[in-house]
Amino acid sequence: MPTLYVRDVPPDVVETLKERASATGMSLSAYVVGELRRIAERPTNEEIVARLQDLDRRNGPSTDEILAALSDSRP
């Protein structure tokens, strides 16, 4: 498994990460790896847009249906 070195991490950030790791019963390294994994698994904005563009919208409501629902929901 590769090793990642992170430089210039502010001391207050390190302290916060240590506290959070300790609170979960994890080592600092294990905690940070988990956080990095969580970040890496999150889709980018470009991936979200691509997924939305690929959706089949043929069975969705029409523009008129959406506008009517909005109009009906307003006092």
VOVO-883746 format. One record per residue: x, y, z of N, C-alpha, C, O, CB in turn; residue in one letter. Coordinates in nm, 2 decimals, decimal comma, padded with zeros to 4 digits, always signed. Glycine has a CB too. Layout:
+--------+---------+--------+---------+----------+--------+--------+---------+--------+--------+---------+--------+---------+----------+--------+------+
: n.east : n.north :   n.up : ca.east : ca.north :  ca.up : c.east : c.north :   c.up : o.east : o.north :   o.up : cb.east : cb.north :  cb.up : type :
+--------+---------+--------+---------+----------+--------+--------+---------+--------+--------+---------+--------+---------+----------+--------+------+
:      X :       Y :      Z :       X :        Y :      Z :      X :       Y :      Z :      X :       Y :      Z :       X :        Y :      Z :    A :
...
+--------+---------+--------+---------+----------+--------+--------+---------+--------+--------+---------+--------+---------+----------+--------+------+
% end
This chain:
+--------+---------+--------+---------+----------+--------+--------+---------+--------+--------+---------+--------+---------+----------+--------+------+
: n.east : n.north :   n.up : ca.east : ca.north :  ca.up : c.east : c.north :   c.up : o.east : o.north :   o.up : cb.east : cb.north :  cb.up : type :
+--------+---------+--------+---------+----------+--------+--------+---------+--------+--------+---------+--------+---------+----------+--------+------+
: +00,08 :  -00,12 : +00,00 :  +00,00 :   +00,00 : +00,00 : +00,09 :  +00,12 : +00,00 : +00,19 :  +00,13 : +00,08 :  -00,10 :   +00,00 : +00,12 :    M :
: +00,06 :  +00,22 : -00,08 :  +00,14 :   +00,34 : -00,09 : +00,13 :  +00,42 : +00,04 : +00,04 :  +00,41 : +00,11 :  +00,10 :   +00,43 : -00,21 :    P :
: +00,23 :  +00,50 : +00,06 :  +00,24 :   +00,59 : +00,17 : +00,22 :  +00,74 : +00,12 : +00,27 :  +00,77 : +00,02 :  +00,37 :   +00,58 : +00,25 :    T :
: +00,14 :  +00,81 : +00,19 :  +00,11 :   +00,95 : +00,16 : +00,17 :  +01,04 : +00,27 : +00,13 :  +01,02 : +00,38 :  -00,04 :   +00,97 : +00,13 :    L :
: +00,25 :  +01,13 : +00,23 :  +00,30 :   +01,23 : +00,33 : +00,23 :  +01,36 : +00,30 : +00,23 :  +01,41 : +00,19 :  +00,46 :   +01,24 : +00,32 :    Y :
: +00,19 :  +01,43 : +00,41 :  +00,12 :   +01,56 : +00,39 : +00,20 :  +01,66 : +00,47 : +00,22 :  +01,64 : +00,59 :  -00,03 :   +01,55 : +00,44 :    V :
: +00,25 :  +01,76 : +00,40 :  +00,33 :   +01,86 : +00,47 : +00,25 :  +01,99 : +00,50 : +00,14 :  +02,01 : +00,44 :  +00,44 :   +01,90 : +00,38 :    R :
: +00,30 :  +02,06 : +00,59 :  +00,24 :   +02,19 : +00,62 : +00,10 :  +02,19 : +00,68 : +00,02 :  +02,28 : +00,65 :  +00,25 :   +02,29 : +00,50 :    D :
: +00,07 :  +02,08 : +00,75 :  -00,06 :   +02,07 : +00,82 : -00,06 :  +02,16 : +00,94 : +00,03 :  +02,14 : +01,03 :  -00,10 :   +01,92 : +00,85 :    V :
: -00,15 :  +02,26 : +00,95 :  -00,15 :   +02,35 : +01,07 : -00,16 :  +02,27 : +01,20 : -00,24 :  +02,17 : +01,20 :  -00,26 :   +02,45 : +01,06 :    P :
: -00,09 :  +02,31 : +01,30 :  -00,10 :   +02,24 : +01,43 : -00,24 :  +02,22 : +01,49 : -00,27 :  +02,12 : +01,54 :  -00,02 :   +02,31 : +01,53 :    P :
: -00,33 :  +02,32 : +01,47 :  -00,46 :   +02,31 : +01,52 : -00,54 :  +02,20 : +01,44 : -00,63 :  +02,13 : +01,50 :  -00,54 :   +02,44 : +01,51 :    D :
: -00,51 :  +02,18 : +01,31 :  -00,58 :   +02,08 : +01,24 : -00,53 :  +01,94 : +01,28 : -00,61 :  +01,85 : +01,30 :  -00,55 :   +02,09 : +01,08 :    V :
: -00,40 :  +01,93 : +01,31 :  -00,35 :   +01,80 : +01,36 : -00,41 :  +01,77 : +01,49 : -00,45 :  +01,65 : +01,52 :  -00,19 :   +01,81 : +01,37 :    V :
: -00,42 :  +01,87 : +01,58 :  -00,48 :   +01,84 : +01,71 : -00,63 :  +01,80 : +01,70 : -00,67 :  +01,71 : +01,77 :  -00,47 :   +01,97 : +01,80 :    E :
: -00,70 :  +01,86 : +01,62 :  -00,84 :   +01,83 : +01,60 : -00,85 :  +01,68 : +01,55 : -00,94 :  +01,61 : +01,59 :  -00,91 :   +01,92 : +01,50 :    T :
: -00,77 :  +01,65 : +01,45 :  -00,77 :   +01,51 : +01,39 : -00,73 :  +01,41 : +01,50 : -00,79 :  +01,30 : +01,51 :  -00,68 :   +01,50 : +01,27 :    L :
: -00,63 :  +01,44 : +01,58 :  -00,59 :   +01,35 : +01,69 : -00,71 :  +01,33 : +01,79 : -00,73 :  +01,22 : +01,83 :  -00,47 :   +01,41 : +01,76 :    K :
: -00,78 :  +01,44 : +01,82 :  -00,89 :   +01,43 : +01,92 : -01,00 :  +01,34 : +01,86 : -01,06 :  +01,26 : +01,93 :  -00,94 :   +01,57 : +01,95 :    E :
: -01,03 :  +01,36 : +01,73 :  -01,14 :   +01,29 : +01,67 : -01,10 :  +01,14 : +01,66 : -01,19 :  +01,05 : +01,68 :  -01,17 :   +01,35 : +01,53 :    R :
: -00,98 :  +01,11 : +01,62 :  -00,93 :   +00,98 : +01,61 : -00,94 :  +00,91 : +01,75 : -00,99 :  +00,80 : +01,76 :  -00,79 :   +00,97 : +01,56 :    A :
: -00,90 :  +00,98 : +01,85 :  -00,90 :   +00,92 : +01,99 : -01,04 :  +00,90 : +02,03 : -01,07 :  +00,79 : +02,10 :  -00,83 :   +01,02 : +02,09 :    S :
: -01,13 :  +00,99 : +02,00 :  -01,27 :   +00,97 : +02,04 : -01,34 :  +00,85 : +01,98 : -01,43 :  +00,80 : +02,03 :  -01,35 :   +01,10 : +02,00 :    A :
: -01,29 :  +00,81 : +01,86 :  -01,34 :   +00,69 : +01,79 : -01,26 :  +00,57 : +01,82 : -01,29 :  +00,46 : +01,77 :  -01,35 :   +00,72 : +01,64 :    T :
: -01,16 :  +00,58 : +01,90 :  -01,07 :   +00,46 : +01,93 : -00,98 :  +00,42 : +01,82 : -00,94 :  +00,30 : +01,81 :  -01,16 :   +00,35 : +01,97 :    G :
: -00,95 :  +00,51 : +01,73 :  -00,87 :   +00,48 : +01,62 : -00,73 :  +00,56 : +01,63 : -00,72 :  +00,66 : +01,70 :  -00,94 :   +00,52 : +01,49 :    M :
: -00,63 :  +00,50 : +01,56 :  -00,51 :   +00,58 : +01,55 : -00,53 :  +00,70 : +01,46 : -00,62 :  +00,70 : +01,38 :  -00,39 :   +00,49 : +01,50 :    S :
: -00,44 :  +00,79 : +01,47 :  -00,45 :   +00,91 : +01,38 : -00,44 :  +00,87 : +01,23 : -00,52 :  +00,91 : +01,15 :  -00,34 :   +01,01 : +01,41 :    L :
: -00,35 :  +00,78 : +01,20 :  -00,33 :   +00,73 : +01,07 : -00,46 :  +00,66 : +01,01 : -00,51 :  +00,69 : +00,90 :  -00,22 :   +00,63 : +01,06 :    S :
: -00,52 :  +00,57 : +01,09 :  -00,64 :   +00,50 : +01,05 : -00,76 :  +00,60 : +01,03 : -00,84 :  +00,59 : +00,94 :  -00,68 :   +00,39 : +01,15 :    A :
: -00,77 :  +00,69 : +01,12 :  -00,88 :   +00,79 : +01,11 : -00,86 :  +00,88 : +00,98 : -00,96 :  +00,90 : +00,91 :  -00,87 :   +00,89 : +01,23 :    Y :
: -00,74 :  +00,92 : +00,96 :  -00,72 :   +01,01 : +00,84 : -00,74 :  +00,92 : +00,71 : -00,79 :  +00,98 : +00,61 :  -00,58 :   +01,07 : +00,84 :    V :
: -00,70 :  +00,80 : +00,71 :  -00,72 :   +00,71 : +00,59 : -00,87 :  +00,70 : +00,57 : -00,92 :  +00,71 : +00,45 :  -00,66 :   +00,57 : +00,61 :    V :
: -00,95 :  +00,68 : +00,67 :  -01,10 :   +00,67 : +00,66 : -01,16 :  +00,80 : +00,61 : -01,25 :  +00,79 : +00,52 :  -01,16 :   +00,64 : +00,79 :    G :
: -01,11 :  +00,91 : +00,65 :  -01,16 :   +01,04 : +00,60 : -01,12 :  +01,06 : +00,46 : -01,20 :  +01,11 : +00,38 :  -01,11 :   +01,16 : +00,69 :    E :
: -01,00 :  +01,03 : +00,42 :  -00,96 :   +01,04 : +00,28 : -01,04 :  +00,95 : +00,19 : -01,08 :  +00,98 : +00,08 :  -00,81 :   +01,01 : +00,27 :    L :
: -01,07 :  +00,83 : +00,24 :  -01,15 :   +00,73 : +00,16 : -01,29 :  +00,79 : +00,14 : -01,34 :  +00,78 : +00,03 :  -01,16 :   +00,59 : +00,23 :    R :
: -01,35 :  +00,85 : +00,24 :  -01,48 :   +00,91 : +00,23 : -01,48 :  +01,02 : +00,13 : -01,57 :  +01,03 : +00,05 :  -01,52 :   +00,96 : +00,37 :    R :
: -01,38 :  +01,10 : +00,13 :  -01,36 :   +01,21 : +00,04 : -01,35 :  +01,16 : -00,11 : -01,41 :  +01,21 : -00,20 :  -01,24 :   +01,30 : +00,07 :    I :
: -01,27 :  +01,06 : -00,12 :  -01,24 :   +01,00 : -00,26 : -01,36 :  +00,93 : -00,32 : -01,38 :  +00,93 : -00,44 :  -01,12 :   +00,90 : -00,25 :    A :
: -01,45 :  +00,88 : -00,23 :  -01,57 :   +00,81 : -00,28 : -01,68 :  +00,91 : -00,32 : -01,77 :  +00,87 : -00,39 :  -01,62 :   +00,71 : -00,17 :    E :
: -01,67 :  +01,03 : -00,27 :  -01,77 :   +01,13 : -00,30 : -01,76 :  +01,17 : -00,45 : -01,65 :  +01,20 : -00,50 :  -01,76 :   +01,25 : -00,21 :    R :
: -01,87 :  +01,17 : -00,53 :  -01,86 :   +01,21 : -00,67 : -01,83 :  +01,35 : -00,69 : -01,86 :  +01,44 : -00,60 :  -01,99 :   +01,17 : -00,74 :    P :
: -01,76 :  +01,38 : -00,79 :  -01,73 :   +01,52 : -00,83 : -01,85 :  +01,59 : -00,88 : -01,95 :  +01,52 : -00,92 :  -01,61 :   +01,53 : -00,93 :    T :
: -01,85 :  +01,72 : -00,89 :  -01,96 :   +01,79 : -00,95 : -01,98 :  +01,75 : -01,10 : -02,10 :  +01,73 : -01,15 :  -01,94 :   +01,94 : -00,95 :    N :
: -01,87 :  +01,72 : -01,17 :  -01,88 :   +01,68 : -01,31 : -01,95 :  +01,54 : -01,32 : -02,02 :  +01,52 : -01,41 :  -01,74 :   +01,68 : -01,37 :    E :
: -01,92 :  +01,45 : -01,23 :  -01,98 :   +01,32 : -01,23 : -02,13 :  +01,33 : -01,20 : -02,21 :  +01,26 : -01,26 :  -01,91 :   +01,23 : -01,12 :    E :
: -02,16 :  +01,42 : -01,11 :  -02,31 :   +01,43 : -01,07 : -02,38 :  +01,49 : -01,19 : -02,49 :  +01,44 : -01,23 :  -02,32 :   +01,53 : -00,95 :    I :
: -02,32 :  +01,59 : -01,26 :  -02,39 :   +01,65 : -01,38 : -02,40 :  +01,54 : -01,49 : -02,51 :  +01,53 : -01,55 :  -02,31 :   +01,77 : -01,43 :    V :
: -02,30 :  +01,46 : -01,51 :  -02,31 :   +01,35 : -01,61 : -02,42 :  +01,25 : -01,58 : -02,49 :  +01,21 : -01,67 :  -02,17 :   +01,28 : -01,62 :    A :
: -02,43 :  +01,21 : -01,45 :  -02,53 :   +01,12 : -01,41 : -02,67 :  +01,18 : -01,43 : -02,76 :  +01,11 : -01,48 :  -02,52 :   +01,08 : -01,26 :    R :
: -02,69 :  +01,31 : -01,40 :  -02,82 :   +01,38 : -01,42 : -02,85 :  +01,38 : -01,57 : -02,97 :  +01,37 : -01,61 :  -02,81 :   +01,51 : -01,36 :    L :
: -02,75 :  +01,41 : -01,65 :  -02,78 :   +01,42 : -01,80 : -02,81 :  +01,28 : -01,86 : -02,88 :  +01,28 : -01,96 :  -02,65 :   +01,48 : -01,87 :    Q :
: -02,77 :  +01,18 : -01,79 :  -02,80 :   +01,04 : -01,84 : -02,93 :  +00,99 : -01,80 : -02,97 :  +00,88 : -01,85 :  -02,69 :   +00,95 : -01,80 :    D :
: -03,00 :  +01,06 : -01,71 :  -03,13 :   +01,01 : -01,66 : -03,23 :  +01,01 : -01,77 : -03,24 :  +01,10 : -01,85 :  -03,17 :   +01,09 : -01,54 :    L :
: -03,32 :  +00,91 : -01,77 :  -03,43 :   +00,90 : -01,86 : -03,54 :  +00,98 : -01,81 : -03,60 :  +00,94 : -01,70 :  -03,47 :   +00,75 : -01,89 :    D :
: -03,58 :  +01,09 : -01,87 :  -03,68 :   +01,18 : -01,81 : -03,82 :  +01,16 : -01,89 : -03,91 :  +01,24 : -01,87 :  -03,64 :   +01,32 : -01,82 :    R :
: -03,83 :  +01,06 : -01,97 :  -03,95 :   +01,05 : -02,06 : -04,07 :  +01,03 : -01,97 : -04,18 :  +01,07 : -02,01 :  -03,93 :   +00,94 : -02,15 :    R :
: -04,06 :  +00,96 : -01,86 :  -04,18 :   +00,93 : -01,77 : -04,20 :  +01,04 : -01,66 : -04,28 :  +01,02 : -01,58 :  -04,16 :   +00,80 : -01,71 :    N :
: -04,12 :  +01,14 : -01,66 :  -04,13 :   +01,25 : -01,56 : -04,24 :  +01,34 : -01,59 : -04,30 :  +01,34 : -01,70 :  -04,00 :   +01,32 : -01,55 :    G :
: -04,27 :  +01,43 : -01,50 :  -04,38 :   +01,53 : -01,53 : -04,34 :  +01,63 : -01,63 : -04,22 :  +01,66 : -01,66 :  -04,41 :   +01,61 : -01,40 :    P :
: -04,44 :  +01,68 : -01,70 :  -04,42 :   +01,79 : -01,80 : -04,39 :  +01,92 : -01,74 : -04,42 :  +01,94 : -01,62 :  -04,54 :   +01,79 : -01,90 :    S :
: -04,35 :  +02,02 : -01,81 :  -04,33 :   +02,15 : -01,76 : -04,46 :  +02,21 : -01,71 : -04,46 :  +02,27 : -01,60 :  -04,27 :   +02,24 : -01,87 :    T :
: -04,57 :  +02,19 : -01,79 :  -04,70 :   +02,24 : -01,74 : -04,74 :  +02,17 : -01,61 : -04,80 :  +02,24 : -01,53 :  -04,80 :   +02,21 : -01,85 :    D :
: -04,72 :  +02,04 : -01,59 :  -04,76 :   +01,98 : -01,47 : -04,68 :  +02,03 : -01,35 : -04,73 :  +02,05 : -01,24 :  -04,73 :   +01,82 : -01,48 :    E :
: -04,55 :  +02,06 : -01,37 :  -04,46 :   +02,12 : -01,27 : -04,52 :  +02,26 : -01,23 : -04,53 :  +02,29 : -01,11 :  -04,32 :   +02,12 : -01,31 :    I :
: -04,54 :  +02,34 : -01,33 :  -04,59 :   +02,47 : -01,30 : -04,73 :  +02,47 : -01,23 : -04,75 :  +02,55 : -01,14 :  -04,60 :   +02,55 : -01,43 :    L :
: -04,82 :  +02,38 : -01,27 :  -04,94 :   +02,37 : -01,21 : -04,93 :  +02,33 : -01,06 : -05,00 :  +02,38 : -00,97 :  -05,03 :   +02,27 : -01,28 :    A :
: -04,84 :  +02,23 : -01,03 :  -04,82 :   +02,19 : -00,90 : -04,76 :  +02,30 : -00,81 : -04,80 :  +02,32 : -00,70 :  -04,72 :   +02,07 : -00,89 :    A :
: -04,67 :  +02,38 : -00,87 :  -04,62 :   +02,50 : -00,80 : -04,73 :  +02,60 : -00,77 : -04,74 :  +02,65 : -00,66 :  -04,50 :   +02,56 : -00,87 :    L :
: -04,81 :  +02,62 : -00,87 :  -04,92 :   +02,72 : -00,85 : -05,02 :  +02,67 : -00,75 : -05,06 :  +02,75 : -00,66 :  -04,99 :   +02,74 : -00,98 :    S :
: -05,05 :  +02,54 : -00,75 :  -05,15 :   +02,49 : -00,65 : -05,09 :  +02,49 : -00,51 : -05,17 :  +02,49 : -00,41 :  -05,18 :   +02,34 : -00,69 :    D :
: -04,96 :  +02,49 : -00,49 :  -04,90 :   +02,48 : -00,36 : -04,89 :  +02,62 : -00,29 : -04,85 :  +02,63 : -00,18 :  -04,77 :   +02,41 : -00,36 :    S :
: -04,91 :  +02,72 : -00,37 :  -04,89 :   +02,86 : -00,32 : -05,03 :  +02,91 : -00,27 : -05,13 :  +02,88 : -00,33 :  -04,84 :   +02,95 : -00,42 :    R :
: -05,03 :  +02,98 : -00,16 :  -05,16 :   +03,04 : -00,11 : -05,22 :  +03,14 : -00,20 : -05,32 :  +03,20 : -00,16 :  -05,14 :   +03,09 : +00,03 :    P :
+--------+---------+--------+---------+----------+--------+--------+---------+--------+--------+---------+--------+---------+----------+--------+------+
% end
